[in-house]
Amino acid sequence: MKHILHLMSSIQPKESYSIKLGKTIIEKIQEKYPNSVLEELNLVDLDMPHLNPELLRKLFTPADHLNQEEKEFIVFSDNLLKQLLAADIIVIGAPLYNFTIHSALKTWIDYITRPGVSFGYGQDGRPIGLVTGKKVYVAMASGGVYSEGPGLINDFVVPYLKAFLGFLGMTDLTAFRAEGLKVPELKENA
């Protein structure tokens, strides 16, 4: 039995190919691991405040240095981290918008990036990811083709997620793509 966390970041929930692809990935995982627990989180619906100086200060200050009101403010971040740390498998629905991820997914990343919790630094000053032992699947959808050819240089979804999640310790990442969805000749097989 596995604990699966499905993160969705599409602004088109009913027509979203990244959500459909993510659900297909989850079906395959559940076939392999029956009785797995699935937790779904639509990041767009959360309407999370974007990172600002005050939020950054609170997230990067050790809890024992925060007053009660400040501690209550970071409970949301704490809960997102608990979800992440409890998961064995993370499926991230990541449609390509303007060559990159949606701001809701970026904001989630900001909330889970906490020194001493999700990353730290070794004695040599190099970062150490503290979120380890996770399998990550990225369900990426795009109107054009970005996995090869000239479009490859414009894919900032998979390389970004691979680099950043790797920084946090999640280095086992596989990306599945539904691409060419806006190209008539390719859409049928996308």
Solvent accessible surface area in square Angstrom, and as a share of the most:
residue,aa,sasa,rsa
1,M,156,0.69
2,K,62,0.26
3,H,41,0.19
4,I,0,0.00
5,L,1,0.00
6,H,0,0.00
7,L,0,0.00
8,M,18,0.08
9,S,1,0.00
10,S,4,0.03
11,I,94,0.48
12,Q,89,0.39
13,P,79,0.50
14,K,182,0.77
15,E,114,0.51
16,S,6,0.04
17,Y,86,0.33
18,S,1,0.00
19,I,14,0.07
20,K,106,0.45
21,L,36,0.18
22,G,0,0.00
23,K,85,0.36
24,T,63,0.37
25,I,12,0.06
26,I,6,0.03
27,E,104,0.46
28,K,123,0.52
29,I,11,0.06
30,Q,63,0.28
31,E,123,0.55
32,K,148,0.63
33,Y,63,0.24
34,P,85,0.53
35,N,130,0.67
36,S,17,0.11
37,V,69,0.40
38,L,67,0.34
39,E,53,0.24
40,E,77,0.35
41,L,22,0.11
42,N,31,0.16
43,L,1,0.00
44,V,46,0.27
45,D,111,0.58
46,L,62,0.31
47,D,125,0.65
48,M,14,0.06
49,P,80,0.51
50,H,104,0.46
51,L,70,0.35
52,N,70,0.36
53,P,116,0.73
54,E,86,0.38
55,L,2,0.01
56,L,73,0.36
57,R,103,0.38
58,K,23,0.10
59,L,4,0.02
60,F,91,0.38
61,T,30,0.18
62,P,79,0.50
63,A,58,0.45
64,D,117,0.61
65,H,131,0.58
66,L,11,0.06
67,N,88,0.45
68,Q,119,0.53
69,E,138,0.62
70,E,27,0.12
71,K,74,0.31
72,E,104,0.47
73,F,92,0.39
74,I,6,0.03
75,V,70,0.40
76,F,73,0.30
77,S,1,0.00
78,D,43,0.23
79,N,70,0.36
80,L,6,0.03
81,L,6,0.03
82,K,133,0.56
83,Q,36,0.16
84,L,0,0.00
85,L,78,0.39
86,A,57,0.44
87,A,1,0.00
88,D,57,0.29
89,I,10,0.05
90,I,1,0.00
91,V,0,0.00
92,I,1,0.01
93,G,0,0.00
94,A,0,0.00
95,P,11,0.07
96,L,23,0.11
97,Y,50,0.19
98,N,141,0.72
99,F,86,0.36
100,T,54,0.31
101,I,14,0.07
102,H,39,0.17
103,S,53,0.34
104,A,11,0.08
105,L,0,0.00
106,K,80,0.34
107,T,1,0.01
108,W,2,0.01
109,I,2,0.01
110,D,21,0.11
111,Y,7,0.03
112,I,0,0.00
113,T,17,0.10
114,R,19,0.07
115,P,48,0.30
116,G,62,0.60
117,V,59,0.34
118,S,0,0.00
119,F,8,0.03
120,G,15,0.15
121,Y,136,0.52
122,G,21,0.20
123,Q,199,0.88
124,D,104,0.54
125,G,48,0.46
126,R,168,0.61
127,P,69,0.43
128,I,84,0.42
129,G,17,0.17
130,L,76,0.38
131,V,1,0.01
132,T,87,0.51
133,G,78,0.75
134,K,24,0.10
135,K,42,0.18
136,V,0,0.00
137,Y,43,0.16
138,V,0,0.00
139,A,0,0.00
140,M,1,0.00
141,A,8,0.06
142,S,5,0.03
143,G,25,0.24
144,G,18,0.17
145,V,51,0.29
146,Y,34,0.13
147,S,39,0.25
148,E,115,0.52
149,G,50,0.48
150,P,125,0.79
151,G,14,0.13
152,L,93,0.46
153,I,137,0.70
154,N,45,0.23
155,D,4,0.02
156,F,105,0.44
157,V,0,0.00
158,V,17,0.10
159,P,72,0.45
160,Y,64,0.24
161,L,0,0.00
162,K,114,0.48
163,A,70,0.54
164,F,46,0.19
165,L,1,0.01
166,G,23,0.22
167,F,62,0.26
168,L,0,0.00
169,G,14,0.13
170,M,3,0.01
171,T,107,0.62
172,D,78,0.40
173,L,24,0.12
174,T,48,0.28
175,A,35,0.27
176,F,89,0.37
177,R,70,0.25
178,A,11,0.09
179,E,32,0.14
180,G,0,0.00
181,L,14,0.07
182,K,167,0.71
183,V,46,0.26
184,P,113,0.71
185,E,141,0.63
186,L,78,0.39
187,K,103,0.44
188,E,158,0.71
189,N,141,0.72
190,A,44,0.34
